[in-house]
Amino acid sequence: MVYHSLLIDYPTEESLARMGEAIQRAAAAASSDAPVAWLRFEAPAGAIHEKGLPTFEVRLALWPEGDDRLVATAHLWGKQVRWLVEP
């Protein structure tokens, strides 16, 4: 499981590239016996603003399937969460 929240704006582009490469290596090695999940809470590019606050996304990628789903949206600090999947 790889998890991060509000991280993307802080590392250098080089560090982000290395993190992305590490995630892709783990995803490529994933199997049904050793799955990989990447859960993140980040502002999407061109974030939609409601009442002056950006809407952030909770996204989940699962391998070996390769699915990448938007599972919820929320305001900063997790307020006003809107779940897009059934529990």
N, C-alpha and C positions, 0 to 999 in steps of 0.2 A: 504494500500500500504506500503510495506517495500522496502526501497531503500538503497543501499550502493555502494560506489565506492572506490576501492583500500583500503579496510578495513581489509581483511582476515589476512594479515601479522602482524597486530598490537596487537590485544587482546590476552590474555592468552588462552590456550586450554580450560580451565574451562569456561571462558567468552564466547568463541565461542560455546561451548556445550550448555550453557544456552540460547544463542541467537537462536541456531538451534531448541531447544526444544520449545521456544516461537513461532517461525514460524510454527512449526509442530502443536502446539495447535491451533493456529489461522487457519491453513489450515484445520484441522479436524472439526472446527466449521463453516467453510465457507458454504454458500448456494447460490442459484441463486439470492436471495434477499440481501445477504451480502457477495459478493465475496471477495477474498483475492488475491493480486498480489504481487510478489516478483521480483523486478527488480534489477539487479546487474551488475557492471562493474569490473571484476576481471581477474587476470592472471590465466589461467588454469594450472593444474599440468603439468609440462614438457612443458611450453610455447614454441611455435614455434618462432624462432628469424628470422627476416628479416632485413637485413642491420644493424645488431647489436642491434635492438630494439625488445623487446618481443611483441607478438601479444596478446592483451587482448580480452576478450569475453564480450558481452552484452547478458545476459540471462534473460528470463522472465518466471516465473512459475505462473500459474493461477489456482486457486481453486474456485469452487468445482471440476472442471474438472480434475485437477492434471497434466495438461500439463506443461512441462518444455522445453522451446525452446531456441536455440541459435538464436538470432535475428540479431546480427551484430558482426563484429570483428573490432578492431581499434588498433592503436598504442597508447602509453601513451599520455595523454592530448587530446585524441579524434581525433588525426590527422589520416588521411587516413582511414576513416570509410568505411567499406564494408558491406552494408546492405544485409541481406540474406532473408528478407521478403518484400513483397510488402507493400507500405504505405496504 
